[in-house]
Amino acid sequence: HNSIEQAASDLGAWLSWARRCRLEPFKKLAATLKERFDAVVRGMVDHRSNAFVEAMNGLLQQAKRAARGFRTSQNFIAIAYLRMSKLKHLPASPFAPAMPQ
């Protein structure tokens, strides 16, 4: 929506339905959204999504797989920072072959 009034109206209609729904998860979701009503409406108007968070989660999952075998959570955190920071000027890996084969 481009209109705050329209977004608020549509969200209010959905919340009304969800509160009357027989499914408890929908009732719980409706209560949560009602607590954060203004923020949800702003998100609808600004066309926000969780794509950035999902992309970061994918990078963290890669770091978790790469850190498997390390002994401490500190090593996982270090790998996560290195992967997610997207540093460009890191030294070459000492395990990489010196000359292409």
Secondary structure, DSSP 4 states (H G I P E B T S, - for coil): ---HHHHHHHHHHHHHHHHH-S-HHHHHHHHHHHHTHHHHHHHHHHT--SHHHHHHHHHHHHHHHHHTT-SSHHHHHHHHHHHHHT-S-PPPPTTS-SS--
